[in-house]
Each structure stands twice: as structure tokens, then as C-alpha cells.
Amino acid sequence: MVLEKLEGKFTRYEIARILGARSLQLAMDAPVLLKLSAKQEDDLNFDTLKIAEKELEGGVLPITVRRPLPKKSEKTIKKLSDEEIKEKIEKQEIKEQKEIAAESKDLTEEEKKEKKDIGAEGEIMEMANPDDEIEEENESKPSEIQ
């Protein structure tokens, strides 16, 4: 899953190291960089390794990987700029807002159906009056015989 998408950019070992480090940070109460819906959080079961995978897939981890090459040279793989990270987060927020709007439309349609049903069938329960309760208590007590 994550490995297949990122193997062109990182090696398996780099991915393992990145995920392990980020998972440790999350376990130590670091803030989650991705905004996750409640459903996604439940699906991930608050597993730090899975959350780290999602963050790496989303490209929001500010990381730089240096690969040592022969002859003491290094190749630096750039991290995303702050602007690119902000753009990705904004796109994700817009997507989440659309999902929430779609869910609320479904809820309002269900609520309308429930209101129609209640209007047609009447209320399930009537409002209780304190006077009615007092009368019921008096009726349930047997009268004392003297």
C-alpha cells in the first residue's frame, strides 16, 4: 500500500525508518498533521503506525532524507515546502467539508421523514402533568379502614 506508492522516491528501509520515527512521535503525544474524520479515526483504531502511514501517503510529513553515496557524496531528497503542505491541507479540508455537507443533507431528509411519521401517527408519548400523577397515586393506595 504505502510502499508501492513511495518506492520510487524512498527505499523500503527509508520508509520503515520514517514510519517508525513518526509512530514514536505520535505515541509520545505529538499532534497529528492530517485532519482525520471520526470514521477514519475509528477505522485506524488510533494505531500510531497506521496514522503515520496516512500522513506519509498524504505528503504532510516535513522530512528530509539524505542518502550517502559512494565517494563521500550525498543525495538530498527535498521535503515539501510549507506552501505545498498548506495547499494539500486546504484541499483536504474542503473535501471534508463537502463530505460533512453531504452527510447533513442525508440527516435532514431522514429527520423530515420522521417528522412526517410523527405528524401522521401522532406523538409517541403525551406530556405528563403533575396533577395526573397525584391522582394515580391516590387511586393506587388502598383506603384505610378504621
Backbone bond lengths (Angstrom), bond angles and torsions (degrees), N, CA, C in turn:
res aa  C-N    CA-C-N  psi(-1)  N-CA   C-N-CA  omega(-1)  CA-C   N-CA-C  phi
1 M - - - 1.437 - - 1.513 110.70 -
2 V 1.314 119.99 -77.39 1.463 121.49 179.50 1.518 109.67 -70.89
3 L 1.325 115.82 -40.00 1.463 119.94 -177.74 1.518 111.54 -59.47
4 E 1.317 116.90 -43.33 1.462 120.88 -176.91 1.524 111.37 -62.32
5 K 1.316 117.30 -40.39 1.462 121.17 -176.81 1.526 112.25 -74.54
6 L 1.326 116.67 -32.82 1.461 119.89 -171.73 1.522 114.14 -105.25
7 E 1.343 118.35 -2.09 1.459 119.82 -177.17 1.524 112.28 -64.13
8 G 1.311 118.12 -25.05 1.459 119.93 176.88 1.523 111.84 -68.41
9 K 1.321 116.71 -29.26 1.456 121.20 -177.24 1.535 112.24 -96.81
10 F 1.325 116.79 -43.95 1.460 122.24 -178.26 1.526 109.99 -119.72
11 T 1.324 116.25 156.67 1.467 119.99 172.69 1.526 108.26 -82.36
12 R 1.321 115.98 167.56 1.465 120.04 178.85 1.525 110.93 -59.52
13 Y 1.298 116.24 -38.75 1.460 120.96 -177.25 1.526 111.33 -69.07
14 E 1.320 116.02 -37.36 1.461 119.70 176.99 1.520 110.32 -66.67
15 I 1.319 116.01 -41.21 1.467 119.95 178.27 1.520 109.71 -62.46
16 A 1.340 116.87 -44.79 1.463 120.75 179.40 1.527 110.88 -60.75
17 R 1.303 116.42 -41.86 1.465 120.24 -179.16 1.530 110.91 -67.66
18 I 1.327 116.61 -42.58 1.471 120.97 179.30 1.523 110.23 -62.25
19 L 1.344 116.17 -48.54 1.464 120.20 -178.67 1.528 111.17 -63.66
20 G 1.326 116.46 -41.13 1.459 119.68 179.33 1.516 112.36 -63.39
21 A 1.322 116.22 -44.07 1.467 120.26 -179.70 1.530 110.83 -65.40
22 R 1.327 116.38 -44.41 1.474 119.58 -179.34 1.525 111.00 -68.03
23 S 1.326 116.80 -37.55 1.456 120.78 177.73 1.528 110.57 -61.98
24 L 1.320 116.52 -41.37 1.460 120.77 177.45 1.527 110.53 -63.47
25 Q 1.322 116.88 -41.71 1.463 120.29 178.38 1.527 110.68 -61.43
26 L 1.337 116.52 -43.57 1.462 120.30 179.79 1.525 110.99 -65.27
27 A 1.332 116.60 -36.71 1.458 120.41 178.38 1.531 111.15 -65.87
28 M 1.326 116.38 -26.21 1.465 121.39 178.83 1.532 110.81 -93.39
29 D 1.327 117.50 24.84 1.470 125.42 175.42 1.522 114.31 68.17
30 A 1.316 117.60 34.92 1.461 120.45 172.32 1.530 107.96 -74.44
31 P 1.322 118.65 149.25 1.468 119.80 -179.91 1.529 111.36 -68.99
32 V 1.326 115.35 145.11 1.460 121.21 177.38 1.521 107.59 -77.93
33 L 1.320 117.17 130.46 1.463 121.24 -175.77 1.519 112.44 -81.47
34 L 1.323 117.59 -22.01 1.462 121.61 178.99 1.514 109.46 -96.95
35 K 1.304 116.42 145.18 1.455 119.75 172.61 1.521 106.99 -87.66
36 L 1.323 116.37 118.66 1.456 121.46 -178.64 1.519 109.24 -110.62
37 S 1.313 115.95 139.49 1.455 119.63 175.98 1.523 108.47 -74.14
38 A 1.313 115.89 166.25 1.467 119.98 -179.21 1.523 110.65 -61.78
39 K 1.329 115.96 -37.41 1.464 119.69 179.72 1.528 110.72 -64.81
40 Q 1.336 116.85 -42.66 1.463 120.30 179.09 1.523 110.86 -64.57
41 E 1.333 116.58 -39.47 1.461 119.51 178.34 1.522 110.89 -63.26
42 D 1.337 116.66 -40.78 1.459 119.79 177.78 1.516 111.16 -65.89
43 D 1.340 116.92 -39.94 1.466 120.34 178.32 1.526 111.07 -63.34
44 L 1.319 116.55 -39.47 1.462 120.79 179.76 1.523 111.96 -77.67
45 N 1.329 116.64 -15.83 1.463 122.56 177.74 1.534 111.08 57.33
46 F 1.315 116.64 32.82 1.464 123.94 179.03 1.531 111.82 54.09
47 D 1.339 117.08 31.56 1.462 122.95 177.73 1.524 108.32 -81.03
48 T 1.330 117.07 119.36 1.463 120.93 -173.99 1.520 112.25 -63.62
49 L 1.322 117.47 -34.47 1.462 120.04 -179.86 1.530 110.86 -67.82
50 K 1.339 116.79 -40.65 1.467 120.14 178.72 1.531 111.07 -68.24
51 I 1.322 116.23 -37.67 1.467 119.79 177.70 1.527 109.75 -65.06
52 A 1.341 116.59 -41.04 1.467 120.94 178.03 1.529 110.26 -62.50
53 E 1.339 117.61 -38.75 1.470 120.94 177.11 1.522 110.72 -62.07
54 K 1.335 116.46 -44.27 1.469 120.54 179.20 1.531 110.55 -61.76
55 E 1.324 116.62 -41.50 1.460 119.89 179.49 1.526 110.83 -65.18
56 L 1.327 117.04 -40.33 1.461 120.30 179.13 1.525 110.39 -66.79
57 E 1.337 116.83 -41.16 1.475 120.93 176.48 1.521 110.43 -61.02
58 G 1.333 116.15 -42.82 1.461 121.22 -178.27 1.515 113.08 -70.70
59 G 1.314 116.82 -16.00 1.459 120.33 178.02 1.512 114.06 74.74
60 V 1.328 117.80 26.68 1.460 120.14 -178.25 1.524 113.01 -100.47
61 L 1.328 117.42 -1.38 1.460 119.43 178.91 1.528 109.97 -78.12
62 P 1.310 117.84 122.11 1.469 120.38 178.50 1.533 110.22 -82.04
63 I 1.326 116.51 84.63 1.463 120.57 -175.69 1.520 110.68 -124.42
64 T 1.311 114.63 152.82 1.451 122.03 173.09 1.520 106.96 -130.09
65 V 1.327 116.65 128.79 1.456 121.36 -179.57 1.520 108.09 -111.60
66 R 1.322 116.17 130.65 1.470 120.85 177.14 1.513 108.35 -112.49
67 R 1.314 115.52 122.52 1.459 121.56 178.46 1.525 109.42 -101.18
68 P 1.318 117.34 119.39 1.463 118.27 174.89 1.526 109.64 -73.15
69 L 1.303 116.68 130.58 1.457 122.59 179.96 1.532 109.13 -113.46
70 P 1.322 117.59 165.58 1.464 119.47 178.20 1.534 111.47 -58.34
71 K 1.297 116.07 158.06 1.470 124.04 179.50 1.530 112.21 64.21
72 K 1.322 115.79 34.32 1.473 122.55 174.21 1.528 114.95 58.76
73 S 1.304 117.65 22.73 1.461 119.59 176.21 1.523 108.22 -98.17
74 E 1.306 116.09 159.38 1.458 121.45 -179.73 1.512 109.97 -130.82
75 K 1.307 114.28 151.34 1.454 120.74 174.90 1.524 106.67 -117.65
76 T 1.308 116.63 123.78 1.453 121.23 -179.40 1.516 109.16 -102.12
77 I 1.314 114.90 127.00 1.461 120.56 175.50 1.518 106.07 -95.46
78 K 1.323 116.45 119.27 1.457 121.62 -173.63 1.517 111.60 -67.28
79 K 1.307 113.07 147.39 1.452 118.75 170.46 1.527 107.93 -86.29
80 L 1.316 115.62 165.22 1.457 120.07 177.85 1.522 109.54 -70.96
81 S 1.302 116.06 145.66 1.462 119.45 177.29 1.528 109.02 -73.94
82 D 1.313 115.65 161.84 1.455 120.51 -179.61 1.525 111.01 -61.04
83 E 1.324 116.93 -35.86 1.466 120.66 -179.78 1.521 110.89 -64.91
84 E 1.332 116.63 -42.33 1.462 119.93 179.42 1.520 110.72 -64.86
85 I 1.330 116.67 -40.02 1.462 120.64 178.51 1.521 109.93 -63.90
86 K 1.333 117.61 -44.02 1.463 121.14 179.47 1.521 111.01 -62.19
87 E 1.333 117.47 -40.81 1.462 121.01 179.01 1.521 110.75 -61.91
88 K 1.329 116.80 -44.49 1.462 120.26 179.82 1.521 110.99 -63.48
89 I 1.328 116.88 -42.16 1.459 120.54 179.77 1.522 110.40 -65.27
90 E 1.338 118.03 -41.04 1.463 121.24 178.67 1.522 111.14 -63.23
91 K 1.339 116.91 -41.96 1.465 120.33 177.88 1.518 110.65 -61.60
92 Q 1.328 115.94 -41.13 1.455 119.76 -179.88 1.531 110.61 -66.79
93 E 1.339 117.98 -40.01 1.456 121.37 178.61 1.526 110.81 -62.98
94 I 1.326 117.28 -41.43 1.466 121.13 178.11 1.522 109.90 -62.15
95 K 1.319 116.27 -43.01 1.462 121.04 179.11 1.529 110.54 -62.09
96 E 1.338 116.97 -42.81 1.459 121.09 179.16 1.525 111.13 -64.48
97 Q 1.330 117.31 -40.44 1.457 120.68 179.36 1.523 110.86 -63.10
98 K 1.335 117.05 -38.81 1.460 120.50 177.29 1.521 110.75 -64.72
99 E 1.342 116.79 -40.42 1.457 120.46 178.37 1.522 110.82 -64.01
100 I 1.330 116.46 -42.41 1.462 120.73 179.64 1.521 110.26 -64.41
101 A 1.330 117.46 -40.22 1.464 121.29 178.42 1.526 110.49 -63.62
102 A 1.330 117.08 -40.54 1.463 120.61 178.81 1.524 110.53 -65.36
103 E 1.329 117.33 -40.24 1.460 121.06 178.60 1.522 110.81 -65.68
104 S 1.338 117.59 -40.52 1.460 120.30 -179.23 1.525 110.95 -66.98
105 K 1.340 118.12 -33.18 1.462 120.66 176.13 1.517 109.88 -64.22
106 D 1.333 117.00 -41.81 1.456 120.68 177.88 1.521 110.36 -62.24
107 L 1.317 117.20 -40.86 1.454 121.05 -179.88 1.524 110.96 -66.21
108 T 1.319 117.69 -41.43 1.455 119.26 -178.88 1.521 110.81 -65.84
109 E 1.329 117.99 -36.07 1.458 120.14 177.09 1.520 110.54 -65.20
110 E 1.326 117.19 -40.94 1.461 120.70 177.70 1.527 110.52 -65.25
111 E 1.323 117.31 -40.46 1.456 120.87 179.14 1.525 110.75 -64.13
112 K 1.331 117.26 -38.87 1.464 120.49 178.16 1.522 110.39 -62.69
113 K 1.326 116.84 -42.38 1.464 120.27 178.16 1.522 110.85 -61.99
114 E 1.335 116.82 -42.45 1.458 120.64 179.15 1.524 110.92 -62.94
115 K 1.330 117.63 -41.68 1.460 120.65 179.25 1.524 111.03 -63.68
116 K 1.341 117.00 -39.20 1.462 120.41 177.57 1.520 110.40 -62.85
117 D 1.337 116.22 -44.40 1.460 120.87 179.88 1.521 111.06 -61.99
118 I 1.315 116.79 -43.49 1.459 120.62 179.82 1.524 109.97 -65.90
119 G 1.330 116.98 -40.69 1.458 120.47 178.92 1.522 111.89 -64.07
120 A 1.325 117.36 -38.48 1.459 121.15 -179.05 1.523 111.58 -74.84
121 E 1.319 117.39 -41.48 1.457 121.08 -175.45 1.518 112.68 -92.57
122 G 1.281 118.07 -16.56 1.450 121.49 -175.91 1.516 109.91 92.38
123 E 1.301 115.13 171.44 1.461 119.81 -179.43 1.518 109.76 -67.07
124 I 1.297 114.99 151.38 1.456 120.44 178.82 1.520 109.64 -71.91
125 M 1.306 117.05 -40.50 1.449 122.15 -177.89 1.517 109.56 -133.83
126 E 1.304 115.50 145.27 1.457 118.95 176.05 1.518 108.89 -89.05
127 M 1.292 114.87 159.43 1.457 119.30 177.51 1.521 108.97 -71.67
128 A 1.310 116.74 138.62 1.462 121.59 -179.69 1.526 109.45 -88.43
129 N 1.314 115.05 139.02 1.459 121.24 176.11 1.524 108.46 -106.22
130 P 1.305 118.58 141.05 1.466 120.12 178.80 1.526 112.42 -61.62
131 D 1.348 117.81 -31.10 1.463 120.69 179.79 1.524 110.57 -64.84
132 D 1.331 117.59 -39.50 1.461 121.33 179.30 1.524 110.76 -63.84
133 E 1.304 116.83 -38.25 1.457 120.33 -179.19 1.518 111.06 -67.51
134 I 1.315 117.77 -37.66 1.469 121.29 179.28 1.518 109.33 -65.51
135 E 1.328 118.17 -42.64 1.459 121.88 179.04 1.523 110.94 -62.24
136 E 1.329 117.68 -41.06 1.456 121.18 179.87 1.520 110.91 -65.16
137 E 1.335 118.20 -37.41 1.458 121.40 178.71 1.522 110.17 -65.80
138 N 1.322 117.52 -40.80 1.462 121.25 179.99 1.520 110.73 -65.86
139 E 1.310 118.29 -37.74 1.459 121.82 -179.64 1.524 111.47 -70.98
140 S 1.293 118.23 -32.99 1.456 121.26 -176.31 1.527 111.93 -77.77
141 K 1.347 119.28 -23.67 1.460 121.88 179.08 1.529 108.96 -81.38
142 P 1.326 116.77 129.43 1.473 117.82 176.27 1.529 109.32 -72.31
143 S 1.284 114.99 144.28 1.466 118.85 -179.38 1.526 108.93 -71.96
144 E 1.319 115.14 144.78 1.453 119.66 -178.12 1.520 109.35 -80.94
145 I 1.312 114.59 136.22 1.466 119.79 179.45 1.525 107.66 -100.60
146 Q 1.340 115.56 129.78 1.457 119.30 -178.82 1.480 111.51 -111.20
